[in-house]
Amino acid sequence: MSTIAPATDSLKSDVTIISLVGFAHATSHFFHLMLPPLFPWFMTEFSLGYAEVGLLMTMFFVISSIGQAIAGIWVDRFGAHRVLCVGVGLLTVSGVLVSIAPNFFGLMAAAAVAGMGNSVFHPADFALMNRRVSAARLGHAFSTHGIAGNVGWAVSTIVMLALATAFGWRAAGLGAALFGAASLTLLIWKRDLLRYELASTVKNIGRAATDSPPVRQGTWAFLRTSLVWFAFAFFFFSTFGFGALQNFAPSLLRDLYGLSITAATSALTIYLIGSSFGLVWGGFLAKPGNQHERYVAAALASGAVFALLLSSGTMPTWSVLPFMAAMGFGIGISGPSRDLLVRTATKARLGEAAFGRVYGMVYSGLDVGLALSPIAFGLLLDNHLPKLVFVGIAITLVMAIVAAWALGRLVLAHAPGSSEKAKLSGTSD
């Protein structure tokens, strides 16, 4: 009979948990890019156009964004480990569905199942890390989580292209399924370490964490707190700009700076490498008790500056890739502090029992941003305005700074001993 491992501050336990959650997150990002590398094969096999294969990813992210809020409720109700296993299982099934897809609608079904599987990861991952990793190492946990996601993206493109080229696109689908099955096996094997006692209550909406004892609230009552919407706005705006790079970086840099297709295509990889180094440094900056919004603001502001410099179209050609790396580095630094800011706000306003639902809701802003970004920035490119794409990226980063600062002020207002606490206590904010 399995048991629930007691909370521990041991380095070995923390490293194991961080590694397991990181591998699960890498699995999620692997399936983000399961389909795009196979688009040329799909188009040939089923006589599809760009709009049709693009619809596969729209399906993926729309379902994932809706599912994250629901998955967050399930995490708080049934536990993060169980929900995480369900998500990885669904991703595994999506790979099988790709391998047997008889037509475009079969691929749509695979994308839908993959979107459902992807929806669980942020609420489950962050609930696990916040409940099972010692507070002193949370910054490094969040840093590793982000880096693992970047690795998943990089590995997916290489593996899916290699398998499809050597054995065909159906074999590539089976390869993705095997990757998911390996991740699920690991999670089941280490299940005792990843389980925790479920809290049964969420703190009274409208009261600070230090006020009267917790009382049970309705499932969706947490949506009345402004922290959820400030955090949602932050994730939406910060990801909206990244969506432009994820989808259009090669076209942007080719049009603005005349880069070769090879150099322009490598720009996103360079950006992700810079982001990974930023995440490492951000893990050291993100310490409990810090005013995380300051680090977030400084990091995103640097990213906005490099975006504006690139928007000019007048930078030396040799500087473009270093600027992309620098922009990724600055934005990457903000990641761990961002996640600790959400944790601090949630714990102060709602308590640990709400980690799943809050992270699920706010991270759905990420998927909404990724779903809408290609439409907005695609229109700019269709109208031959590539410079405005980088200007738009800078503007969305500034909007993300505003949202992060508002969230930080809310945390400060509800900190023990805050002079503003008395003003806000008892409101629906």
Stockholm file with secondary structure:
# STOCKHOLM 1.0

chainA/1-429         MSTIAPATDSLKSDVTIISLVGFAHATSHFFHLMLPPLFPWFMTEFSLGYAEVGLLMTMFFVISSIGQAIAGIWVDRFGAHRVLCVGVGLLTVSGVLVSIAPNFFGLMAAAAVAGMGNSVFHPADFALMNRRVSAARLGHAFSTHGIAGNVGWAVSTIVMLALATAFGWRAAGLGAALFGAASLTLLIWKRDLLRYELASTVKNIGRAATDSPPVRQGTWAFLRTSLVWFAFAFFFFSTFGFGALQNFAPSLLRDLYGLSITAATSALTIYLIGSSFGLVWGGFLAKPGNQHERYVAAALASGAVFALLLSSGTMPTWSVLPFMAAMGFGIGISGPSRDLLVRTATKARLGEAAFGRVYGMVYSGLDVGLALSPIAFGLLLDNHLPKLVFVGIAITLVMAIVAAWALGRLVLAHAPGSSEKAKLSGTSD
#=GR chainA/1-429 SS CCCCCCCCCCHHHHHHHHHHHHHHHHHHHHHHTSSGGGHHHHHHHHTCCHHHHHHHHHHHHHHHHHHHHHHHHHHHHHCHHHHHHHHHHHHHHHHHHHHHCCSHHHHHHHHHHHHHHHTTHHHHHHHHHHHHSCGGGHHHHHHHHHHHHHHHHHHHHHHHHHHHHHHCHHHHHHHHHHHHHHHHHHHHHTHHHHCCCCCCCCCCTTSCTTSSCCCCCCTTGGGGSHHHHHHHHHHHHHHHHHHHHHHHHHHHHHHHHCCCHHHHHHHHHHHHHHHHHHHHHHHHHCCTTSCHHHHHHHHHHHHHHHHHHHHTSCSCGGGHHHHHHHHHHHHHHHHHHHHHHHHHHHHHHTCGGGHHHHHHHHHHHHHHHHHHHHHHHHHHHHTTCHHHHHHHHHHHHHHHHHHHHHHHHHHHHTSTTCTTHHHHTTSCC
#=GC SS_cons         CCCCCCCCCCHHHHHHHHHHHHHHHHHHHHHHTSSGGGHHHHHHHHTCCHHHHHHHHHHHHHHHHHHHHHHHHHHHHHCHHHHHHHHHHHHHHHHHHHHHCCSHHHHHHHHHHHHHHHTTHHHHHHHHHHHHSCGGGHHHHHHHHHHHHHHHHHHHHHHHHHHHHHHCHHHHHHHHHHHHHHHHHHHHHTHHHHCCCCCCCCCCTTSCTTSSCCCCCCTTGGGGSHHHHHHHHHHHHHHHHHHHHHHHHHHHHHHHHCCCHHHHHHHHHHHHHHHHHHHHHHHHHCCTTSCHHHHHHHHHHHHHHHHHHHHTSCSCGGGHHHHHHHHHHHHHHHHHHHHHHHHHHHHHHTCGGGHHHHHHHHHHHHHHHHHHHHHHHHHHHHTTCHHHHHHHHHHHHHHHHHHHHHHHHHHHHTSTTCTTHHHHTTSCC
//
